[in-house]
Amino acid sequence: MLNRFYVNPILPAQDGDRARRFYRDVLGLDLLTGPTDDPMVFGAAEGSSVALSEMPDRTPPPYPMISFMVTGIEEVVDALKARGATFQPLGPGSFAGVEGKAVGDVMDFGAAKSAFLKDSEGNVIALNEFTG
């Protein structure tokens, strides 16, 4: 039923200006709305986007709210770290029944690799790469 409608994830931002700088300057997404608009919308590949709205009293959950499907995850992680992104320490986990092996900031599950960072507002962002 809903598969014919555009989906637009919306994340909370305690500080709109700070979030705008992070998503534009650190993650390198395209700002699709005006320089001070709220909500702010950022574009990524193939018409996908994410919106943030300033909600000063909202505390984000500790799990990923959005996920980017990437290729060359190790290079993406290194490039984001060079731009100021901070990755979360990796704990034990499994994917499709396979225990992950931490290699730096990347968890290798064999068929997939994942890394998790927090944005400037405390929202968790997942980077995932299917490898097998």
Secondary structure, DSSP 4 states (H G I P E B T S, - for coil): -GGGS----EEEESSHHHHHHIIIIIS--EE-S-TT-SSEEEE-GGG-EEEEEE-TT----SSEEEEEE-SSHHHHHHHHHHTT-EEPPP---EETTEE-EEETTEEE-SSEEEEEEE-TTS-EEEEEEE--
